Amino acid sequence: MAEDSGTFMAWQHTPYTLPLFLSAFICLGVAVYLWPQRQSRGAPALIAIMVSMVVWTLGYALEMGCAELPAKLLWAKVQYLGICATPILWLTFACQYTRRFGRWWRSLPLLALEPVVVVSLVWTNHLHHLYWRDTILEYQEGFSLLVVLPGLSYPFHVAYAYLLILVSMYLLLSEQRRTPRAYRGHTGVILAGCLAPWVGNGLYMAGLSPFPHLDPTPLGFTLTGLAVVWGMWRLQFMRLVPVARELVVEHMRDGIAVIDHQGRLVDANTAVHRILNHAQGTLIGQNAAEVLHVLLVPESPEQLAAEIELPTGSGAYYEVRFSPLHDPQGELLGRIVTLLDISERRRAEAELRRAKELAEEANRAKSEFLANMSHEIRTPLNAIIGMANLVLDTELSDDQREYLGMVSSAGQSLLQLLNDLLDLSKIEAGYLGLEQVPFGVRIQLEEVVRPLVPRARDKGLELACATDPHLPEVVLGDPLRLRQILFNLLGNAIKFTEAGRIEVGAAELRRTADQVWLRFFVRDTGIGIPDDKKLHIFEKFTQVDASTSRRYGGTGLGLSICKRLVELMGGEIWVESDEGQGSTFYFSAVFRLPEESWEGNWQNRPAGSSPGPAPPVVSADAG
C-alpha cells in the first residue's frame, strides 16, 4: 500500500499502547528528577536522552494507537526525532560520565550531522524513497501494524548508530575497570541498564524478539533511566563515604562528616551528631559553615587542621581535620571532616607540663643548693690549702713534708671537683653567662700551654702549639671559658698519654662582617677511645671504663662541662680516636669581631692579653 493513501481513522486498541505511554511517562519523570542535579557529570546528556526517549516512546505509542496509514506515518516520522538523536546523545553521555574529552568528544559536532541528514530523509521520504522503499499496513491479531521496507540509506544509519553505541559502551566498560573493586557492583548495574535497550534492539533487528510486533528499544530505555538514576547517583555518593559505612563509620568514636562542593553536609556519622548535640539525621543537607562554624570550617582547602574546644560546657577538646576530595582532573568534589577527641591527650599534656615544671623547679633548687654549698665549702678549703702551702715553705722533716703534700694535693683535687660541680650547676640552672671582652686567640693558647709544660716534661712528652696565620688578631668573647675548655682537654691529653706528642691549635673556618667561626683541636698519642664509648664520653660522670677512674683519677665531669660551654659559644665538640693510637678532640666556637678602629688602637689592655706574633712551638722534651 502506498504511503500517501488512506485517511486519518479512529483509534485502535493494542496490547502495546499502554506500556509505551507508561514508558514515556517514566522517562519524563527521570528527566525531571535529574534536572536539579544537572551539574553532576553525565547528567546533561542523560536528561537529553530521556527527553528523546519521551519523543520516541510517545510517537511509538501514538503510531500503535492509530489505525490508518497516514496517521501512523506521521507519528513514525516524529519518532525519528528521538531515534536519530539517541546514538549521538548516548556517546555524549559516555564522554561526560567517563570524563573522556579526547578524540570522540571533539568529533561530536561532526558526528551530529548524520542524524540531521537522516531526519531530513525521513520527513521527505515520499519524494525520493531513499530511507523507506515502501510502507504498508498489516493486520494481525485484530489491529493494524505499520511495516516499512528499508531503502538505500537505511542500513547506513543502522550501522552508524551501532558504531556510536559500541564506542559508548567501550568508554563505559573502561570506566568500570578503573572503578575500585568495592564499587564495581554499582557500575555493573549502570552497564546492565545501558545494555538493555540495545540488546532489545538487536533481537528485534534479528527477528528474535519475544514481541514480534513491537520494537522493545524504547521500553529498554526506561530501564536505562531507572538504573542510571539509581546507580550513578548512588555511586557518586559512595565515593565520598566508605563502603563499610554501617559497620565501621557509624560505630566510630570519632566524628566523620562529608561536605560537598556546595558546602552542604551530605553525610555525618552518629558521633558527629552526638558531638554537636543534634538528633540523628538532622545535620544532613544543612549548610556546613552554619552548623560547623565552631569547628573553623576552612575557606580554602589549604587549611587542613585545627584544635578547638567545643562550647558545650564539657571542656572537651577536638582536633578537626579537613581532607579535600578531588576528581582525577583536580576539581574539588568536597571535603571529609574528621573530629578526633583529644581531651585525654590535652589533659595528659597538661599533667606532663606540670610535672616538667616541677622537675625543672626541683632541679633549679638542687643547682642553687649545690652552688651555695660549693661556695661555702670552698672558703674553708682554700684556707686549708693556703695554710698547708705556707707550712710547706717552713723547715719540715721528710715525713711532715710528705704528709702536708698529700693534704695539699687532696685539697687541690677536691677544689677542682667543687669548681666543676659549681660550673655544672650554674649551666644547668641557666645562671652561667659568657662575657664579651676583647682578647687575642694566639695569646690565650700560649697562656694555656705555658703552665702545662712542667707536667708534660715530667712525663717526657712533647707539647706543641700551632695556629693558623689567618686567625684574627682580636675577637670578642669569653677568654676565661675558652681557656677552661682548652685546659681541660690538654690536661686530659697529658693524663692519658704515656709517650709521644701532644698538639693544640686553632684555625679559621669562615668569617662574616661581624663574626668569625674558629675550630680548635687537641691531639695526643695516648690510649685512645673505643668506638662504643665515643658517644657517651661527653655525658656527666662518664669515663671510658671503671678502671680509668681508678688508674688516672677524675670524676668524668670535665668533658660534660666542655660540651656545655662549647654549646654556649654557638659551636659543637666531637672526637676522632682509635683505641691505642691516640685521640683528637675538636670543637668550634663563634666569636664577634671588633670594629676596625678599635682593633687598630687596642690600648690599656690587661697584661698578657696583647696581640702579637703567633707563639712558637713549646717543646717539653725530657732531657
PyMOL commands that set and color helices and strands:
alter all, ss='L'
color gray80, all
select helices_A, chain A and resi 17-37+43-65+69-98+103-111+113-123+125-128+154-178+181-205+217-238+249-251+270-275+288-291+293-295+343-392+398-429+441-458+479-495+531-533+546-552+558-568+596-600
alter helices_A, ss='H'
color red, helices_A
select strands_A, chain A and resi 132-140+143-150+255-260+265-268+305-309+317-326+332-341+437-439+462-467+475-477+501-511+515-523+573-578+582-592
alter strands_A, ss='S'
color yellow, strands_A
deselect
rebuild
show_as cartoon
